[in-house]
Amino acid sequence: MVKWIFFLCELFIICLVLLTSKWDGKPKNQRLFSITLPKEHLNHPELLEVQKRYQLQLSVTFLSLLTACLLSMFLHFKFISMELFFFFLIIGLSIALPSYFYAKANQLVKEIKQNNSWEAGNYSHGIHEDEFWRYGQFYRNPFDTARTTTKRMGIGTTLNLAHKKQQRFFIVSLALTLLVTVLLCFQLFYMEVKTPSYRIETNTLYIDYPVYYYHVPIKDILSLRVIQELPPTLKSNGIATDSFSRGFFNVKGYGEVFLCIYNTGPYLLIETKEGTVIVNEITEEKTYELLEALDMVIPK
């Protein structure tokens, strides 16, 4: 299920970004790759060659990323964090590569315009309007009091980075996006490699595991028993992989249950006054050792 969700999201973003980028590779309002050109020279052979190269680069990128998406459907990753990392990598490349190709095309068109001494576009304070667009994508015009302006690449508006508030907003937004992405992948990876630990202290069973930390007062335990198979489960708030399930799950016949298990039995089922807890250790022997330790301390 997770693979299908990732695949459909990747496919949607790749198609959206690359189709928009292909549209950006065509002349609009006497501009090509954010460079203002004389109308009569828009079909100049050198400009057509730049457009052709740009469209080819986008086509190769689309096919490469689509192949990567399809491969991700058949590759078996040991950890969900690897799936997530691969997902963010594909999304990042689908955005970064077209932007890079556009920036290169912008520089080539600017050189062609300069080499042919073409004049087109307006000047502001002695500076040509195209010069306010860094790589044709980032707007920086200190003479413009507006905080935003219409994009030359893509759709919508973009920030005027000549203003300090807009610069800070752009930098903070970018940094937070990268930080959250990295922390999310790292946290998920840490949870997947971290082994849960069980300890009995001060008449309480503590289940130590990142995020899904849990404890059970010994006096609240009503019964203990071992089951060999787990009934069908549905995740409500937890993490589930081919190897383990941890967090809160709806378990058929038991309602909402706290699970902290490897997906191979046996499983220790702990009935408490507050609900059901199902746990196990990485080996059957250790699971029975945990059962014996609990059985020795619960009230008879």
C-alpha positions in Angstrom: 0.0 0.0 0.0 2.8 2.4 0.9 4.6 1.7 -2.3 1.5 2.5 -4.3 0.9 5.8 -2.5 4.6 6.8 -3.0 4.4 5.7 -6.7 1.3 7.7 -7.5 2.6 10.8 -5.7 5.9 10.6 -7.5 4.2 10.1 -10.9 1.8 13.1 -10.3 4.6 15.5 -9.3 7.0 14.3 -12.1 4.3 14.8 -14.7 3.2 18.2 -13.3 6.7 19.6 -13.0 8.0 18.3 -16.3 4.9 19.3 -18.3 5.1 22.8 -16.8 8.8 22.9 -17.6 8.1 21.9 -21.3 5.7 24.8 -21.5 8.4 27.1 -20.0 10.7 26.1 -22.9 8.5 27.9 -25.4 8.5 31.7 -26.2 6.0 33.7 -24.2 5.4 37.5 -24.3 8.6 37.9 -26.4 10.6 36.1 -23.8 12.4 32.8 -24.1 13.9 31.3 -20.9 13.2 34.7 -19.2 15.2 36.6 -21.7 13.4 39.4 -23.6 14.0 39.1 -27.4 12.9 41.0 -30.5 9.8 39.4 -31.9 11.3 39.0 -35.4 14.2 36.9 -34.0 12.3 34.4 -31.9 12.7 31.7 -34.6 16.4 32.3 -34.9 18.3 28.9 -35.6 20.5 29.3 -32.5 17.4 29.8 -30.3 15.6 26.9 -31.8 18.7 24.7 -31.1 18.6 25.8 -27.4 14.9 24.9 -27.2 15.4 21.6 -28.9 18.2 20.7 -26.4 16.1 21.8 -23.4 13.1 19.7 -24.5 15.4 16.7 -25.1 16.9 17.0 -21.6 13.4 17.1 -20.1 12.3 14.1 -22.1 15.4 12.1 -20.9 14.8 13.3 -17.3 11.1 12.2 -17.5 12.0 8.7 -18.8 14.8 8.3 -16.2 12.6 9.3 -13.3 9.7 7.3 -14.5 12.0 4.3 -14.7 13.2 4.9 -11.2 9.6 5.1 -10.0 8.8 1.8 -11.6 12.0 0.2 -10.2 11.0 1.3 -6.7 7.8 -0.7 -7.1 9.7 -3.9 -7.5 12.7 -3.3 -5.3 12.4 -4.6 -1.7 13.7 -2.1 0.8 14.5 -3.5 4.3 13.4 -0.3 5.9 10.5 2.1 5.3 12.9 5.0 5.8 14.7 3.8 2.6 11.4 4.0 0.8 10.9 7.5 2.2 14.4 8.6 1.3 14.0 7.3 -2.3 10.6 9.1 -2.5 12.1 12.4 -1.5 15.1 11.9 -3.8 12.9 11.4 -6.8 10.7 14.4 -5.9 13.8 16.5 -5.4 15.4 15.5 -8.7 12.1 16.1 -10.6 12.2 19.7 -9.3 15.9 20.4 -9.3 16.8 19.0 -12.8 14.3 21.1 -14.8 15.4 24.2 -12.9 19.0 23.4 -13.7 18.3 22.9 -17.4 16.3 26.1 -17.4 19.1 28.1 -15.8 21.6 26.7 -18.4 19.2 27.6 -21.3 18.8 31.1 -19.8 22.5 31.7 -19.9 22.8 30.4 -23.5 19.9 32.6 -24.7 21.5 35.6 -22.9 24.8 35.0 -24.7 23.0 34.6 -28.1 21.2 37.9 -27.5 24.5 39.7 -26.6 26.5 38.2 -29.5 23.9 39.4 -32.0 23.5 42.8 -30.3 19.7 42.4 -30.1 17.8 45.1 -28.2 14.5 44.3 -26.6 13.0 44.9 -23.2 12.9 47.8 -20.8 15.5 49.4 -18.5 15.0 50.5 -14.9 17.6 52.8 -13.4 20.0 51.9 -16.2 19.6 48.2 -15.6 17.9 45.9 -18.1 14.8 44.1 -16.7 16.2 40.7 -17.5 19.1 41.3 -15.1 16.7 41.3 -12.2 16.0 37.6 -12.8 18.9 35.4 -11.5 19.0 32.3 -13.8 15.6 33.4 -15.1 14.0 32.1 -11.9 14.9 34.2 -8.8 13.7 37.8 -8.8 15.9 40.4 -7.1 15.0 44.0 -7.9 15.9 46.6 -5.2 14.0 49.3 -7.2 10.7 47.4 -7.0 8.8 48.0 -3.8 6.5 45.0 -4.4 7.3 42.0 -2.2 6.2 39.6 -4.9 5.9 39.4 -8.7 4.6 37.1 -11.4 7.0 34.3 -12.2 8.7 34.0 -15.6 9.2 30.3 -15.0 6.3 28.2 -14.0 3.0 29.7 -12.7 2.0 31.9 -9.8 4.2 34.5 -8.0 7.7 34.6 -6.6 9.4 36.6 -3.9 11.4 39.8 -4.5 14.6 38.7 -2.9 16.0 42.2 -2.8 14.0 42.8 0.4 15.6 41.4 3.5 12.3 40.1 4.9 11.7 38.1 1.7 15.3 36.8 1.8 14.9 35.6 5.4 11.5 34.0 4.6 13.0 32.2 1.5 16.1 31.0 3.4 14.1 29.9 6.5 11.5 28.1 4.4 14.1 26.2 2.4 16.1 25.4 5.5 13.1 24.1 7.4 12.0 22.0 4.5 15.4 20.3 4.2 15.7 20.0 8.0 12.2 18.4 8.4 12.9 16.0 5.5 16.3 14.9 7.0 14.9 14.6 10.5 11.9 12.6 9.3 14.1 10.1 7.4 16.6 9.9 10.3 13.9 9.4 13.0 12.1 6.7 11.0 15.4 5.0 10.3 16.3 5.1 14.0 13.0 3.6 14.9 13.5 0.8 12.5 16.9 -0.2 13.7 16.2 0.4 17.4 15.5 -2.7 19.4 12.7 -2.3 22.0 13.7 -3.1 25.6 11.5 -4.3 28.4 12.3 -3.7 32.1 10.4 -4.2 35.3 11.0 -1.5 37.9 9.0 -0.2 40.8 6.1 -2.6 40.0 5.8 -1.3 36.5 6.6 -2.9 33.1 8.3 -0.3 30.9 8.5 -0.7 27.2 11.3 1.5 25.9 11.0 2.4 22.3 11.3 5.8 20.4 8.0 7.7 20.1 5.9 4.8 21.2 7.1 4.6 24.8 4.7 2.7 27.0 4.3 1.4 30.5 2.0 -1.0 32.3 1.5 -1.0 36.1 2.0 -4.5 37.4 -1.1 -4.2 39.6 -3.3 -3.6 36.5 -2.3 -6.8 34.8 -5.3 -9.2 34.7 -3.8 -12.1 32.8 -0.9 -13.3 30.7 -0.9 -15.8 27.9 1.1 -16.7 24.8 -0.5 -16.9 21.4 1.1 -18.3 18.3 -0.7 -16.3 15.7 -1.8 -12.6 15.6 -5.4 -11.8 14.5 -5.8 -9.4 11.6 -4.6 -5.9 12.5 -5.2 -2.4 11.2 -2.8 0.4 12.1 -4.3 3.4 13.8 -1.1 5.2 15.1 2.1 3.3 14.6 4.8 1.9 12.4 4.5 -1.4 10.5 7.0 -3.1 8.3 7.5 -6.6 7.0 9.6 -7.4 10.0 7.8 -5.7 12.9 4.8 -3.6 14.1 4.9 -1.0 16.9 2.4 1.5 18.2 -1.4 1.4 18.4 -3.3 -1.0 16.2 -6.9 -2.3 16.0 -6.7 -6.0 16.5 -9.7 -8.2 15.6 -11.3 -9.4 18.8 -9.4 -7.1 21.1 -10.1 -3.5 19.8 -7.3 -1.0 20.1 -4.1 -2.7 21.2 -0.6 -1.5 21.9 1.7 -3.7 19.8 5.5 -3.9 20.1 6.2 -7.1 18.2 8.4 -8.8 15.6 6.0 -10.3 13.0 7.0 -13.9 13.9 5.4 -15.5 16.9 4.9 -16.4 19.6 3.4 -13.3 21.1 2.8 -12.4 24.7 -0.7 -11.1 25.3 -1.1 -9.0 28.4 -4.7 -8.2 29.5 -4.8 -5.1 31.7 -7.5 -2.9 33.2 -6.8 -0.2 30.6 -6.8 -2.6 27.6 -4.6 -5.1 25.8 -0.9 -5.1 25.2 0.8 -7.6 22.9 4.6 -7.8 22.8 7.4 -10.3 22.0 11.1 -10.5 21.8 13.3 -11.2 18.8 13.5 -14.9 19.8 10.9 -17.4 21.2 13.2 -18.1 24.1 13.4 -14.5 25.2 9.7 -14.1 24.8 9.1 -16.9 27.3 11.7 -15.4 29.6 9.7 -12.1 29.6 6.6 -14.1 30.4 8.2 -15.8 33.4 9.6 -12.5 34.7 6.1 -10.9 34.6 4.4 -14.0 36.0 6.7 -13.8 39.1 5.7 -10.3 40.0 2.0 -10.0 39.2 -0.4 -10.4 42.1 -1.8 -13.9 42.4 
